[in-house]
Amino acid sequence: MPEAAEPAPEAPAAPRVDAEEMARRAVRRRWLLNLPAILWLILFAAGPLLVVLLYSFLAAGDYGGVRWELSTDGWFAVLMTRDIFDDTLRLQDAHLAIFWRSVKLSVMTTLACLLLGFPTAYFIATRSRANRNLWLFLITIPFWTNLLIRTFAMLEWIRAQGVINSVLTGLGIVDEPVQMLYTDFSIMLGMTYVYFPLMVLPLYASMEKLDFRLVEAAYDLYASRLQVLRGVIVPLVSPGIVAGSILVFIPSLGAYVTPRVLGGGKQMMLGNLIELQFGQGRNWPLGAALSISLLALVMVALIFYVRAAQKGGEGHG
């Protein structure tokens, strides 16, 4: 009888192995290409933050700096304090007031920028394409000037002998200058002026992509102006609203120059309190703990932004 045919030999696995090796080499090559950026982020972004976090868990030095002793006094002093007479614990009212003022003024600044920036962005978006660049140029001009110079310019407007009070007294509207400087109002006004372009630009970017045929269709269906605004325009430009609000709220929360100049040191915000602890207060652990607390507030705002952006994407997807 004829012998059974032998089975055909298996195909070599070398090509698959070679493909896997090439994939691993490609991954290593990408890591090597990204290594400079990763090292830069570690050394100049994450590194300083880790140093600040470490300082927050050390003991304060006698004349500034830190002592290399593990301590949670810095974090304790963020919200609590001990009475110097009977050693009882009580809330750190001054810090809580500054936290509240920082959040309140940041929210008010964001709302003011939104109320002023929304019609401004809509106006620019509805101009002819040839004129839009001119209006955007006028909006971005303040960014060409130093922040301190812009803040002093606002001070000249609202001080007792400034432009506004001179006009009011000259017209006989008031008998004596109105006290606007060194108040919460002056800080909010200054931050609104400083961060206003950060609200207009994202709003304009969203409105430029808006299909105004939808607005015309809403008018054809006898919708009122308010209904068109609430039902058509605002939902479609909501990503720009959220982005602009975040871009204004985060720097307002940690503002230092504007509250220092327009608040005169009387109306402190978180940035001023942190600087005070690293400077005259000579309590670096407390300053570091306050810095991490500010970072936590910023992270909460960013998480809100991400979730709002995801919801907006799902709603219009």
GUTI-496022 format. One record per residue: residue number from 1; x, y, z of N, C-alpha, C in turn. Coordinates in steps of 0.001 Angstrom, whole numbers, plus 500000, padded with zeros to 6 digits. Layout:
N
{NUM, {X, Y, Z}, {X, Y, Z}, {X, Y, Z}}
...
! end
This chain:
317
{1, {500840, 498800, 500000}, {500000, 500000, 500000}, {500880, 501256, 500000}}
{2, {500408, 502281, 499308}, {501238, 503503, 499289}, {501293, 504141, 500669}}
{3, {502464, 504711, 500963}, {502629, 505362, 502265}, {501799, 506657, 502315}}
{4, {501344, 506977, 503572}, {500558, 508222, 503762}, {501446, 509432, 503527}}
{5, {500826, 510431, 502911}, {501596, 511651, 502633}, {501954, 512368, 503930}}
{6, {503166, 512859, 504014}, {503598, 513577, 505207}, {502925, 514949, 505250}}
{7, {502587, 515417, 506485}, {501963, 516745, 506580}, {502913, 517848, 506132}}
{8, {502306, 518873, 505575}, {503128, 519989, 505086}, {503774, 520703, 506269}}
{9, {505005, 521130, 506146}, {505681, 521831, 507254}, {504990, 523150, 507570}}
{10, {505013, 523517, 508866}, {504390, 524774, 509304}, {505181, 525964, 508778}}
{11, {504417, 527035, 508508}, {505067, 528257, 508015}, {505907, 528860, 509135}}
{12, {507052, 529396, 508839}, {507897, 529995, 509884}, {507216, 531212, 510507}}
{13, {507433, 531404, 511834}, {506828, 532524, 512569}, {507706, 533756, 512570}}
{14, {508776, 533695, 511796}, {509707, 534822, 511802}, {509061, 536145, 511403}}
{15, {508196, 536159, 510340}, {507595, 537453, 509972}, {506794, 538081, 511109}}
{16, {506025, 537278, 511880}, {505248, 537833, 512993}, {506169, 538399, 514071}}
{17, {507254, 537646, 514358}, {508216, 538134, 515349}, {508841, 539441, 514895}}
{18, {509191, 539498, 513604}, {509776, 540719, 513077}, {508797, 541884, 513184}}
{19, {507503, 541644, 512934}, {506502, 542709, 513043}, {506396, 543201, 514481}}
{20, {506422, 542283, 515442}, {506362, 542685, 516841}, {507599, 543482, 517232}}
{21, {508751, 543058, 516768}, {509985, 543786, 517079}, {509965, 545182, 516477}}
{22, {509442, 545288, 515264}, {509344, 546610, 514635}, {508387, 547514, 515399}}
{23, {507285, 546924, 515912}, {506341, 547727, 516701}, {507007, 548218, 517984}}
{24, {507797, 547341, 518649}, {508484, 547758, 519872}, {509513, 548842, 519583}}
{25, {510197, 548710, 518460}, {511164, 549741, 518098}, {510480, 551080, 517821}}
{26, {509314, 551007, 517193}, {508577, 552249, 516921}, {508150, 552924, 518220}}
{27, {507708, 552105, 519207}, {507314, 552674, 520507}, {508516, 553306, 521187}}
{28, {509669, 552613, 521175}, {510873, 553173, 521800}, {511304, 554458, 521097}}
{29, {511156, 554482, 519769}, {511535, 555676, 519028}, {510646, 556857, 519407}}
{30, {509350, 556587, 519575}, {508442, 557676, 519971}, {508788, 558186, 521365}}
{31, {509115, 557265, 522284}, {509494, 557691, 523626}, {510766, 558540, 523592}}
{32, {511737, 558139, 522773}, {512969, 558912, 522675}, {512714, 560296, 522100}}
{33, {511812, 560371, 521120}, {511482, 561681, 520546}, {510746, 562565, 521545}}
{34, {509929, 561956, 522400}, {509179, 562730, 523394}, {509976, 562988, 524668}}
{35, {511138, 562363, 524795}, {511903, 562483, 526038}, {512272, 563927, 526386}}
{36, {512735, 564760, 525445}, {513041, 566157, 525816}, {511839, 566901, 526390}}
{37, {510660, 566724, 525767}, {509461, 567394, 526287}, {509083, 566860, 527661}}
{38, {509221, 565546, 527860}, {508894, 564956, 529162}, {509831, 565477, 530242}}
{39, {511139, 565523, 529940}, {512096, 566044, 530917}, {511830, 567513, 531224}}
{40, {511471, 568268, 530198}, {511157, 569693, 530406}, {509963, 569844, 531352}}
{41, {508913, 569050, 531146}, {507734, 569128, 532011}, {508072, 568708, 533439}}
{42, {508893, 567674, 533588}, {509239, 567209, 534930}, {510075, 568252, 535668}}
{43, {511068, 568836, 534976}, {511999, 569752, 535637}, {511379, 571120, 535896}}
{44, {510595, 571629, 534956}, {510145, 573014, 535053}, {508648, 573171, 535307}}
{45, {507881, 572095, 535302}, {506444, 572166, 535604}, {506114, 571358, 536842}}
{46, {506312, 570060, 536766}, {505988, 569212, 537913}, {507007, 569368, 539039}}
{47, {508276, 569608, 538688}, {509315, 569718, 539714}, {509053, 570808, 540742}}
{48, {508849, 572051, 540320}, {508553, 573102, 541304}, {507300, 572825, 542139}}
{49, {506274, 572237, 541526}, {505069, 571917, 542282}, {505351, 570865, 543357}}
{50, {506196, 569890, 543019}, {506557, 568880, 544010}, {507360, 569499, 545150}}
{51, {508213, 570476, 544844}, {508967, 571169, 545898}, {508015, 571924, 546825}}
{52, {507032, 572613, 546238}, {506050, 573339, 547047}, {505245, 572373, 547904}}
{53, {504847, 571231, 547330}, {504115, 570230, 548096}, {504966, 569702, 549249}}
{54, {506247, 569471, 548999}, {507147, 569008, 550064}, {507273, 570046, 551168}}
{55, {507428, 571312, 550796}, {507566, 572380, 551791}, {506332, 572493, 552681}}
{56, {505170, 572168, 552123}, {503939, 572298, 552917}, {503894, 571305, 554070}}
{57, {504717, 570256, 554037}, {504743, 569246, 555100}, {506007, 569350, 555950}}
{58, {506687, 570502, 555889}, {507868, 570728, 556714}, {507581, 571803, 557744}}
{59, {508496, 571954, 558702}, {508347, 572964, 559758}, {508906, 574292, 559280}}
{60, {508318, 575372, 559763}, {508762, 576711, 559374}, {510092, 577045, 560046}}
{61, {510972, 577708, 559288}, {512232, 578168, 559856}, {512029, 579399, 560725}}
{62, {513035, 579710, 561536}, {512917, 580853, 562444}, {512926, 582179, 561701}}
{63, {513664, 582268, 560622}, {513770, 583522, 559871}, {513436, 583301, 558393}}
{64, {512430, 582502, 558147}, {512075, 582143, 556791}, {512644, 580785, 556428}}
{65, {512309, 580304, 555264}, {512768, 578986, 554872}, {512035, 577894, 555633}}
{66, {512608, 576716, 555648}, {511990, 575570, 556309}, {513050, 574813, 557100}}
{67, {512571, 574063, 558071}, {513411, 573103, 558775}, {513012, 571712, 558303}}
{68, {513963, 570853, 558074}, {513691, 569543, 557514}, {513160, 568610, 558583}}
{69, {511986, 568989, 559086}, {511271, 568193, 560074}, {509840, 568025, 559586}}
{70, {509347, 566803, 559588}, {507993, 566549, 559130}, {506985, 567239, 560043}}
{71, {506090, 568013, 559446}, {505104, 568763, 560229}, {503883, 569054, 559357}}
{72, {502735, 569085, 559995}, {501489, 569454, 559303}, {500956, 570801, 559792}}
{73, {501837, 571583, 560442}, {501391, 572883, 560957}, {500954, 573812, 559833}}
{74, {501610, 573713, 558678}, {501232, 574579, 557568}, {499815, 574317, 557104}}
{75, {499468, 573050, 556946}, {498109, 572701, 556538}, {497104, 573017, 557643}}
{76, {497509, 572831, 558883}, {496613, 573140, 560002}, {496277, 574629, 560024}}
{77, {497294, 575473, 559728}, {497088, 576920, 559805}, {496277, 577468, 558646}}
{78, {496020, 576644, 557628}, {495207, 577135, 556507}, {493797, 577464, 556975}}
{79, {493224, 576619, 557810}, {491830, 576796, 558233}, {491663, 576969, 559733}}
{80, {492671, 576608, 560527}, {492530, 576645, 561988}, {493661, 577453, 562607}}
{81, {493424, 577928, 563831}, {494442, 578644, 564594}, {494216, 578378, 566073}}
{82, {495275, 578586, 566862}, {495182, 578403, 568311}, {495188, 579754, 569001}}
{83, {494334, 579907, 569982}, {494287, 581134, 570755}, {495582, 581280, 571561}}
{84, {496154, 582478, 571551}, {497445, 582683, 572215}, {497324, 582681, 573736}}
{85, {496095, 582791, 574275}, {495926, 582853, 575727}, {495552, 581497, 576315}}
{86, {494506, 580850, 575785}, {494056, 579587, 576376}, {494312, 578377, 575478}}
{87, {494984, 578580, 574341}, {495380, 577487, 573445}, {494186, 576728, 572863}}
{88, {493030, 577365, 572793}, {491860, 576710, 572195}, {491894, 576869, 570682}}
{89, {491247, 575925, 569997}, {491204, 575954, 568548}, {490021, 576774, 568062}}
{90, {490231, 577498, 566995}, {489142, 578228, 566354}, {489463, 578369, 564875}}
{91, {488437, 578675, 564107}, {488626, 578819, 562674}, {489486, 580038, 562350}}
{92, {490265, 579905, 561304}, {491093, 581017, 560825}, {490209, 581936, 559985}}
{93, {489523, 582865, 560680}, {488529, 583706, 560009}, {489137, 584544, 558886}}
{94, {490362, 585030, 559097}, {490987, 585884, 558081}, {491217, 585107, 556787}}
{95, {491705, 583882, 556906}, {491949, 583074, 555712}, {490640, 582709, 555018}}
{96, {489626, 582367, 555798}, {488338, 582021, 555202}, {487734, 583224, 554478}}
{97, {487897, 584419, 555063}, {487394, 585627, 554414}, {488120, 585881, 553098}}
{98, {489433, 585640, 553081}, {490209, 585844, 551850}, {489843, 584797, 550811}}
{99, {489648, 583539, 551235}, {489195, 582505, 550312}, {487858, 582912, 549688}}
{100, {486927, 583339, 550525}, {485605, 583716, 550032}, {485687, 584920, 549099}}
{101, {486496, 585929, 549470}, {486620, 587108, 548613}, {487234, 586726, 547266}}
{102, {488207, 585831, 547269}, {488851, 585432, 546015}, {487864, 584735, 545091}}
{103, {487110, 583789, 545641}, {486135, 583068, 544816}, {485027, 584011, 544364}}
{104, {484545, 584847, 545271}, {483452, 585765, 544933}, {483863, 586739, 543840}}
{105, {485023, 587373, 543990}, {485454, 588343, 542988}, {485785, 587663, 541661}}
{106, {486300, 586432, 541713}, {486583, 585713, 540478}, {485295, 585391, 539728}}
{107, {484264, 584961, 540458}, {482975, 584672, 539825}, {482352, 585946, 539270}}
{108, {482412, 587036, 540048}, {481846, 588303, 539590}, {482596, 588821, 538356}}
{109, {483907, 588675, 538357}, {484695, 589086, 537196}, {484325, 588265, 535968}}
{110, {484157, 586960, 536166}, {483777, 586091, 535049}, {482417, 586482, 534491}}
{111, {481455, 586742, 535381}, {480124, 587140, 534914}, {480161, 588486, 534200}}
{112, {480937, 589433, 534748}, {481039, 590750, 534105}, {481673, 590629, 532720}}
{113, {482738, 589826, 532617}, {483372, 589624, 531303}, {482417, 588941, 530337}}
{114, {481603, 588006, 530842}, {480648, 587312, 529970}, {479558, 588261, 529488}}
{115, {479024, 589073, 530387}, {477955, 590000, 530006}, {478447, 591044, 529006}}
{116, {479696, 591452, 529145}, {480251, 592427, 528201}, {480834, 591761, 526962}}
{117, {481400, 590568, 527148}, {482083, 589914, 526042}, {481147, 589257, 525053}}
{118, {479988, 588767, 525514}, {479057, 588088, 524611}, {478557, 589021, 523509}}
{119, {478000, 590190, 523836}, {477571, 591077, 522743}, {478742, 591588, 521908}}
{120, {479914, 591747, 522545}, {481082, 592193, 521782}, {481483, 591151, 520744}}
{121, {481549, 589889, 521166}, {481901, 588816, 520225}, {480844, 588663, 519140}}
{122, {479567, 588811, 519508}, {478493, 588706, 518515}, {478591, 589840, 517497}}
{123, {478904, 591029, 517981}, {479062, 592176, 517081}, {480189, 591928, 516089}}
{124, {481326, 591427, 516581}, {482461, 591180, 515694}, {482141, 590077, 514691}}
{125, {481479, 589020, 515173}, {481179, 587876, 514300}, {480183, 588237, 513201}}
{126, {479362, 589259, 513416}, {478362, 589644, 512420}, {478853, 590755, 511488}}
{127, {480110, 591198, 511664}, {480659, 592180, 510730}, {481147, 591468, 509473}}
{128, {481441, 592240, 508472}, {482006, 591670, 507252}, {483388, 591103, 507556}}
{129, {483775, 590108, 506779}, {485050, 589441, 507045}, {486230, 590413, 506960}}
{130, {486111, 591444, 506150}, {487212, 592401, 506008}, {487382, 593251, 507271}}
{131, {486273, 593479, 508016}, {486342, 594336, 509209}, {486590, 593560, 510498}}
{132, {486441, 592231, 510465}, {486609, 591466, 511702}, {488025, 591570, 512248}}
{133, {489006, 591513, 511359}, {490395, 591563, 511818}, {490700, 592880, 512526}}
{134, {490094, 593959, 512066}, {490318, 595256, 512707}, {489755, 595248, 514125}}
{135, {488535, 594721, 514296}, {487942, 594678, 515631}, {488711, 593743, 516553}}
{136, {489157, 592603, 516045}, {489959, 591692, 516863}, {491285, 592340, 517240}}
{137, {491845, 593103, 516325}, {493086, 593828, 516612}, {492877, 594808, 517763}}
{138, {491758, 595515, 517768}, {491474, 596460, 518848}, {491261, 595742, 520181}}
{139, {490671, 594534, 520133}, {490452, 593774, 521368}, {491772, 593298, 521960}}
{140, {492703, 592897, 521114}, {493961, 592311, 521597}, {495037, 593349, 521903}}
{141, {494812, 594617, 521592}, {495825, 595642, 521864}, {496252, 595665, 523336}}
{142, {495320, 595562, 524319}, {495780, 595583, 525719}, {496812, 594518, 526056}}
{143, {496801, 593369, 525366}, {497789, 592327, 525635}, {499204, 592768, 525284}}
{144, {499329, 593819, 524496}, {500656, 594291, 524105}, {501301, 595125, 525219}}
{145, {500519, 595473, 526222}, {500990, 596327, 527308}, {501184, 595502, 528563}}
{146, {502179, 595853, 529348}, {502446, 595151, 530598}, {501246, 595217, 531532}}
{147, {501017, 594126, 532272}, {499876, 594044, 533177}, {499907, 595157, 534221}}
{148, {501074, 595463, 534744}, {501175, 596510, 535756}, {500799, 597870, 535184}}
{149, {501213, 598141, 533952}, {500868, 599412, 533318}, {499362, 599517, 533121}}
{150, {498734, 598417, 532685}, {497273, 598427, 532495}, {496552, 598648, 533816}}
{151, {497075, 598066, 534893}, {496441, 598231, 536198}, {496564, 599675, 536681}}
{152, {497736, 600282, 536479}, {497894, 601697, 536862}, {497022, 602607, 535999}}
{153, {496792, 602211, 534747}, {495888, 602993, 533897}, {494473, 602977, 534469}}
{154, {494020, 601813, 534944}, {492703, 601741, 535580}, {492680, 602538, 536878}}
{155, {493785, 602541, 537615}, {493855, 603328, 538857}, {493636, 604806, 538571}}
{156, {494185, 605295, 537458}, {494008, 606703, 537107}, {492560, 607031, 536769}}
{157, {491794, 606055, 536374}, {490386, 606287, 536067}, {489526, 606363, 537316}}
{158, {489821, 605554, 538332}, {488881, 605410, 539456}, {489378, 606036, 540754}}
{159, {490570, 606613, 540790}, {491034, 607216, 542040}, {490249, 608490, 542330}}
{160, {490458, 609043, 543519}, {489650, 610189, 543975}, {489764, 611377, 543021}}
{161, {490952, 611624, 542488}, {491131, 612723, 541528}, {491280, 612189, 540112}}
{162, {490704, 611011, 539858}, {490830, 610393, 538554}, {489832, 610931, 537545}}
{163, {489801, 610273, 536393}, {488984, 610748, 535273}, {487504, 610697, 535624}}
{164, {487029, 609585, 536182}, {485602, 609429, 536451}, {485134, 610441, 537482}}
{165, {485840, 610574, 538587}, {485436, 611527, 539629}, {485557, 612969, 539151}}
{166, {486531, 613257, 538320}, {486660, 614623, 537790}, {485462, 614980, 536916}}
{167, {485015, 614021, 536099}, {483848, 614271, 535251}, {482592, 614426, 536096}}
{168, {482412, 613539, 537103}, {481205, 613607, 537942}, {481134, 614911, 538725}}
{169, {482257, 615320, 539304}, {482251, 616585, 540058}, {482155, 617778, 539117}}
{170, {482750, 617702, 537942}, {482684, 618806, 536987}, {481272, 619021, 536472}}
{171, {480508, 617943, 536301}, {479119, 618059, 535849}, {478151, 618347, 536985}}
{172, {478652, 618363, 538216}, {477792, 618639, 539365}, {476940, 617462, 539791}}
{173, {477250, 616260, 539321}, {476464, 615081, 539688}, {476742, 614701, 541146}}
{174, {477985, 614847, 541583}, {478356, 614581, 542976}, {479101, 615798, 543508}}
{175, {478992, 615991, 544834}, {479671, 617130, 545455}, {481109, 616805, 545827}}
{176, {481382, 615571, 546118}, {482731, 615154, 546479}, {483045, 613841, 545770}}
{177, {484322, 613529, 545599}, {484685, 612305, 544854}, {484103, 611041, 545489}}
{178, {483697, 610110, 544643}, {483175, 608822, 545088}, {484348, 607893, 545367}}
{179, {484316, 607252, 546538}, {485388, 606342, 546909}, {485212, 605005, 546191}}
{180, {485983, 604818, 545130}, {485951, 603557, 544387}, {487225, 602755, 544583}}
{181, {488331, 603440, 544837}, {489609, 602764, 544966}, {489694, 602042, 546309}}
{182, {490485, 600964, 546329}, {490709, 600150, 547525}, {489423, 599491, 548017}}
{183, {488600, 599053, 547089}, {487370, 598328, 547415}, {487298, 597067, 546563}}
{184, {486360, 596195, 546931}, {486138, 594997, 546109}, {485710, 595374, 544691}}
{185, {484946, 596462, 544588}, {484487, 596906, 543272}, {485665, 597284, 542384}}
{186, {486647, 597980, 542940}, {487795, 598397, 542138}, {488597, 597187, 541666}}
{187, {488728, 596169, 542525}, {489458, 594962, 542132}, {488716, 594240, 541013}}
{188, {487393, 594101, 541169}, {486612, 593425, 540133}, {486672, 594194, 538821}}
{189, {486580, 595526, 538894}, {486638, 596347, 537686}, {487990, 596196, 536993}}
{190, {489063, 596202, 537788}, {490394, 596054, 537210}, {490594, 594692, 536572}}
{191, {490148, 593623, 537236}, {490317, 592289, 536664}, {489434, 592108, 535433}}
{192, {488260, 592735, 535418}, {487408, 592674, 534227}, {488099, 593319, 533037}}
{193, {488727, 594452, 533285}, {489454, 595141, 532214}, {490645, 594310, 531737}}
{194, {491349, 593680, 532668}, {492560, 592938, 532321}, {492234, 591658, 531559}}
{195, {491196, 590916, 532011}, {490924, 589597, 531457}, {489793, 589598, 530425}}
{196, {489290, 590761, 530070}, {488193, 590843, 529111}, {488513, 590174, 527768}}
{197, {489706, 590386, 527185}, {489994, 589713, 525900}, {489981, 588193, 525994}}
{198, {490287, 587631, 527168}, {490280, 586183, 527315}, {488869, 585607, 527218}}
{199, {487875, 586430, 527408}, {486484, 586002, 527241}, {486023, 586213, 525808}}
{200, {486418, 587321, 525204}, {485924, 587657, 523863}, {486450, 586691, 522812}}
{201, {487724, 586346, 522893}, {488321, 585537, 521831}, {487709, 584140, 521722}}
{202, {487520, 583375, 522819}, {486837, 582075, 522667}, {485394, 582209, 522204}}
{203, {484699, 583251, 522680}, {483327, 583456, 522235}, {483279, 583762, 520740}}
{204, {484200, 584587, 520289}, {484231, 584906, 518855}, {484548, 583658, 518032}}
{205, {485458, 582816, 518522}, {485803, 581595, 517793}, {484594, 580686, 517630}}
{206, {483711, 580638, 518640}, {482501, 579826, 518533}, {481457, 580493, 517645}}
{207, {481317, 581808, 517782}, {480298, 582508, 516999}, {480660, 582589, 515529}}
{208, {481950, 582585, 515227}, {482357, 582634, 513826}, {481906, 581381, 513082}}
{209, {481822, 580256, 513798}, {481395, 578995, 513183}, {479881, 578823, 513219}}
{210, {479174, 579759, 513841}, {477721, 579649, 513964}, {477054, 579800, 512605}}
{211, {476145, 578899, 512311}, {475378, 578967, 511067}, {474192, 579899, 511302}}
{212, {474289, 581134, 510806}, {473259, 582131, 511057}, {471975, 581843, 510281}}
{213, {471991, 580838, 509421}, {470737, 580427, 508783}, {469787, 579837, 509817}}
{214, {470342, 579238, 510875}, {469499, 578724, 511952}, {468803, 579860, 512683}}
{215, {469502, 580974, 512851}, {468894, 582143, 513483}, {467762, 582680, 512610}}
{216, {468011, 582760, 511305}, {466965, 583229, 510398}, {465777, 582279, 510396}}
{217, {466034, 580975, 510478}, {464936, 580011, 510525}, {464110, 580181, 511791}}
{218, {464761, 580474, 512904}, {464026, 580690, 514158}, {463134, 581923, 514053}}
{219, {463654, 582980, 513411}, {462829, 584172, 513222}, {461651, 583870, 512289}}
{220, {461883, 583038, 511294}, {460800, 582672, 510381}, {459706, 581890, 511097}}
{221, {460076, 581201, 512179}, {459091, 580457, 512972}, {458498, 581317, 514087}}
{222, {458664, 582645, 513950}, {458055, 583625, 514858}, {458627, 583535, 516281}}
{223, {459888, 583169, 516395}, {460541, 583201, 517707}, {460947, 584636, 518020}}
{224, {460843, 584998, 519294}, {461263, 586332, 519712}, {462785, 586384, 519806}}
{225, {463317, 587592, 519989}, {464763, 587744, 520110}, {465299, 586963, 521306}}
{226, {464571, 587009, 522417}, {465005, 586291, 523606}, {464970, 584786, 523381}}
{227, {463945, 584308, 522704}, {463857, 582876, 522406}, {464975, 582422, 521473}}
{228, {465311, 583254, 520494}, {466413, 582918, 519592}, {467731, 582869, 520363}}
{229, {467911, 583837, 521267}, {469143, 583873, 522051}, {469266, 582648, 522943}}
{230, {468187, 582324, 523659}, {468234, 581219, 524616}, {468174, 579854, 523947}}
{231, {467416, 579734, 522859}, {467201, 578425, 522260}, {468117, 578075, 521115}}
{232, {468756, 579074, 520493}, {469581, 578800, 519324}, {471028, 579225, 519545}}
{233, {471227, 580498, 519845}, {472598, 581025, 519880}, {473380, 580484, 521070}}
{234, {472811, 580620, 522275}, {473558, 580206, 523478}, {473924, 578719, 523456}}
{235, {473000, 577800, 523126}, {473417, 576381, 523079}, {474523, 576106, 522070}}
{236, {474499, 576802, 520934}, {475494, 576522, 519905}, {476873, 577093, 520246}}
{237, {476900, 578174, 521001}, {478195, 578776, 521360}, {478586, 578449, 522794}}
{238, {477910, 577485, 523416}, {478215, 577133, 524811}, {479664, 576685, 525016}}
{239, {480319, 575978, 524063}, {481745, 575669, 524280}, {482598, 576920, 524445}}
{240, {482305, 577960, 523674}, {483045, 579207, 523822}, {482760, 579884, 525150}}
{241, {481511, 579795, 525626}, {481162, 580378, 526925}, {481930, 579686, 528044}}
{242, {481957, 578361, 528000}, {482653, 577598, 529047}, {484151, 577866, 528990}}
{243, {484729, 577833, 527792}, {486169, 578064, 527657}, {486555, 579466, 528115}}
{244, {485785, 580472, 527703}, {486079, 581835, 528130}, {485924, 582021, 529621}}
{245, {484920, 581382, 530214}, {484716, 581499, 531666}, {485881, 580893, 532433}}
{246, {486376, 579748, 531960}, {487518, 579121, 532619}, {488766, 579975, 532461}}
{247, {488981, 580521, 531265}, {490161, 581340, 531019}, {490158, 582616, 531853}}
{248, {488994, 583110, 532234}, {488910, 584299, 533073}, {488941, 583927, 534556}}
{249, {488225, 582876, 534928}, {488098, 582521, 536346}, {489433, 582086, 536949}}
{250, {490199, 581253, 536231}, {491433, 580702, 536809}, {492472, 581789, 537091}}
{251, {492827, 582663, 536143}, {493792, 583717, 536506}, {493241, 584718, 537505}}
{252, {491921, 584946, 537505}, {491341, 585860, 538498}, {491497, 585298, 539905}}
{253, {491376, 583985, 540044}, {491474, 583356, 541354}, {492854, 583540, 541976}}
{254, {493885, 583515, 541155}, {495238, 583677, 541680}, {495849, 585029, 541379}}
{255, {495028, 586023, 541064}, {495555, 587347, 540702}, {496332, 587956, 541859}}
{256, {497405, 588654, 541520}, {498224, 589314, 542555}, {498380, 590809, 542288}}
{257, {498764, 591160, 541052}, {499088, 592556, 540760}, {497865, 593458, 540904}}
{258, {496766, 593083, 540279}, {495569, 593941, 540304}, {495024, 594130, 541716}}
{259, {494833, 593070, 542533}, {494388, 593306, 543913}, {495394, 594104, 544725}}
{260, {496674, 593930, 544439}, {497693, 594665, 545206}, {497637, 596150, 544914}}
{261, {497459, 596534, 543658}, {497458, 597942, 543280}, {496110, 598589, 543571}}
{262, {495028, 597954, 543114}, {493702, 598555, 543263}, {493079, 598275, 544622}}
{263, {493542, 597210, 545298}, {493047, 596937, 546649}, {493869, 597590, 547729}}
{264, {495082, 598023, 547378}, {495916, 598742, 548328}, {496370, 597929, 549522}}
{265, {496328, 596596, 549416}, {496720, 595766, 550554}, {495626, 595592, 551580}}
{266, {494513, 596304, 551422}, {493399, 596188, 552376}, {492452, 595062, 551981}}
{267, {492236, 594886, 550695}, {491341, 593839, 550194}, {492201, 592749, 549564}}
{268, {492682, 591834, 550384}, {493614, 590818, 549920}, {492869, 589678, 549245}}
{269, {493576, 589064, 548299}, {493100, 587833, 547681}, {494148, 586748, 547907}}
{270, {493884, 585550, 547387}, {494749, 584412, 547672}, {496189, 584664, 547232}}
{271, {496367, 585266, 546064}, {497719, 585543, 545589}, {498475, 586446, 546537}}
{272, {497810, 587478, 547079}, {498449, 588381, 548029}, {498767, 587686, 549343}}
{273, {497853, 586809, 549800}, {498090, 586083, 551049}, {499280, 585138, 550919}}
{274, {499403, 584473, 549783}, {500541, 583573, 549566}, {501846, 584357, 549554}}
{275, {501858, 585486, 548847}, {503068, 586316, 548810}, {503431, 586820, 550198}}
{276, {502431, 587138, 551003}, {502686, 587624, 552354}, {503372, 586562, 553210}}
{277, {502967, 585307, 553068}, {503558, 584237, 553872}, {505003, 583951, 553447}}
{278, {505286, 584040, 552165}, {506661, 583822, 551708}, {507538, 585056, 551939}}
{279, {506914, 586219, 552175}, {507668, 587450, 552385}, {507724, 587851, 553842}}
{280, {506866, 588790, 554213}, {506902, 589319, 555575}, {506531, 588282, 556622}}
{281, {505594, 587376, 556287}, {505173, 586382, 557274}, {506241, 585349, 557579}}
{282, {507159, 585086, 556658}, {508262, 584126, 556831}, {507757, 582751, 557268}}
{283, {506602, 582382, 556734}, {506029, 581073, 557056}, {505873, 580316, 555735}}
{284, {506967, 579744, 555280}, {506945, 579078, 553981}, {506032, 577861, 553945}}
{285, {505962, 577029, 554961}, {505021, 575900, 554901}, {503572, 576336, 554732}}
{286, {503173, 577402, 555434}, {501811, 577906, 555277}, {501609, 578458, 553872}}
{287, {502594, 579198, 553357}, {502487, 579700, 551990}, {502399, 578569, 550974}}
{288, {503173, 577501, 551207}, {503122, 576350, 550299}, {501769, 575652, 550385}}
{289, {501234, 575496, 551597}, {499925, 574854, 551760}, {498832, 575692, 551092}}
{290, {498914, 577015, 551207}, {497944, 577880, 550543}, {498078, 577775, 549021}}
{291, {499308, 577631, 548537}, {499527, 577488, 547096}, {498895, 576198, 546577}}
{292, {499070, 575102, 547321}, {498459, 573834, 546901}, {496940, 573922, 546990}}
{293, {496424, 574654, 547987}, {494971, 574841, 548087}, {494443, 575609, 546886}}
{294, {495192, 576635, 546458}, {494804, 577372, 545255}, {494840, 576462, 544035}}
{295, {495858, 575612, 543962}, {495940, 574658, 542857}, {494744, 573713, 542857}}
{296, {494312, 573303, 544054}, {493145, 572414, 544144}, {491889, 573117, 543628}}
{297, {491723, 574402, 543960}, {490569, 575147, 543449}, {490613, 575235, 541925}}
{298, {491812, 575445, 541385}, {491948, 575506, 539932}, {491608, 574155, 539299}}
{299, {492040, 573067, 539939}, {491735, 571740, 539407}, {490237, 571473, 539409}}
{300, {489536, 571933, 540455}, {488082, 571780, 540489}, {487446, 572523, 539316}}
{301, {487938, 573739, 539043}, {487407, 574509, 537917}, {487683, 573805, 536589}}
{302, {488866, 573206, 536444}, {489191, 572495, 535209}, {488337, 571243, 535037}}
{303, {488079, 570534, 536140}, {487218, 569354, 536060}, {485812, 569758, 535626}}
{304, {485329, 570867, 536165}, {484026, 571382, 535749}, {484031, 571710, 534263}}
{305, {485127, 572300, 533775}, {485222, 572646, 532361}, {485196, 571400, 531494}}
{306, {485952, 570369, 531883}, {486006, 569154, 531087}, {484636, 568490, 531029}}
{307, {483964, 568407, 532170}, {482642, 567776, 532189}, {481635, 568583, 531383}}
{308, {481690, 569904, 531510}, {480770, 570743, 530731}, {481046, 570617, 529242}}
{309, {482331, 570531, 528868}, {482662, 570370, 527456}, {482185, 569025, 526922}}
{310, {482310, 567966, 527752}, {481845, 566655, 527325}, {480333, 566626, 527146}}
{311, {479618, 567265, 528083}, {478167, 567329, 527954}, {477757, 568105, 526723}}
{312, {478483, 569220, 526463}, {478181, 570010, 525276}, {478423, 569229, 524002}}
{313, {479516, 568411, 523996}, {479793, 567589, 522821}, {478746, 566513, 522610}}
{314, {478268, 565907, 523710}, {477235, 564888, 523587}, {475915, 565501, 523124}}
{315, {475640, 566739, 523594}, {474377, 567364, 523216}, {474314, 567769, 521765}}
{316, {475504, 568077, 521175}, {475516, 568522, 519778}, {476138, 567495, 518857}}
{317, {476417, 566290, 519403}, {477049, 565273, 518583}, {476058, 564582, 517665}}
! end
